[in-house]
Amino acid sequence: MFNILCVVGSRRKNGNTAILVKEAMKAFDAEDVKAELIFLEDYNFESCNGCNGCQNSFECVIDDDMQKIYPKIFNSDAIILGSPTYFYNITAETKAFIDRCFCLDFFDEDDRSVWISINDVGKQKYATVISVAEQHSEKDMGVTPEVMKDSLESIGYRVIDVVKALGLFSAGEAAHDINALRDAYNAGEKLLRTLRLRKKIETLVQNKNFR
């Protein structure tokens, strides 16, 4: 069974980001997948305060609703992270979520350029990013897709696909955008295919007698 966590960083539960994340999830309608959708708006949590209290435990010391999300992250094989573009960047909720994942990285005491993620230990994890902007030029999306992609990679995820949905402003508009819906669904399907391929290779490795 594959566990996939789908995270919406928009306050609009019926907005364009939510629609596209849900469209990606349609590819997970299979017996070997358990997908969970969460809206960051439903959780009350702070941003990272830089205290470094997590650096010996991989556990954030701030006691708020992120403590409810961490187990979902740990127990998932993959994540889909979606955010609309606000002033050329991700939403405040998405940024706070990413910042609080800082506890998943561990740094060498003497050289902070040496670091490793908890996701580097054990099975490889995968991710898909979905970014939305009202403008029609990719330039006006700013750093939204890159911030999500680079941040997830820094905590040990291999980002399989990045969806860039442009020209979406009115709430629910994405439901009628054939190209955006197709890109989101294909991204979900690619993520699932990657997980299944990993399982296939794991089985081959287990059955192979390496000398």
C-alpha positions, 0 to 999 in steps of 0.5 A: 500500500502506498501512502500519498499526502496531498497538501493544499496551501490555499485558503480556498477549499474549492479554489483552483489549487484545490481543484488541481490537487484533487485532479492529480489524486484521481490517478490514485483511484487504485487498491494499492494507494491510500491518499489523504488530502489536507488543507493547511488552513485547517491547522493552526501552526506558527512558522519556524522561529529558528530555535534549532531545538530540533537538531538532536531529535528531528522533532520540532519543539513547538507544540501546535498543529504541525504536530498533527501533520508530522506523522502524516509526513513520516508515514507517507511515501510521497507528497503533492504540494500545491500553492497559488502565487501571491506576489510572485511567491507561495502563500504564507501558509505554504511557507510556514509549512515548509519552514517547519519541515526544517526539523527533518534536516540534521546538520554536522556540529562543526560544519553546517554545509554538511547535512542530511535529511531524515528522508535520506535514511530508508526508502526514497520519497517522491513529490509533485508540485502544483503551482497556480497563477492568475497571469498568463506569463510564466515569469509572473509566477515568480519563484512559486514552483521553484520554492516548493521544488527546491524546499522539498528536495532539501528535505530528501524528496525526489520531485517527479513533476512540477505543474505550472497552471497559468491564467487562473484567477476566479475561484473554480476556473481550473475545473474548466481548463482542459490543459491544467486538468490534464497536466495535474492528472498526468503528474499524479499518474507519473507519481504513482508509476514511480512508486510502483516502479520503486516497488518492482525494483525493490522486489528484484533487488530482494530476489537478487543474490548480489556477490 
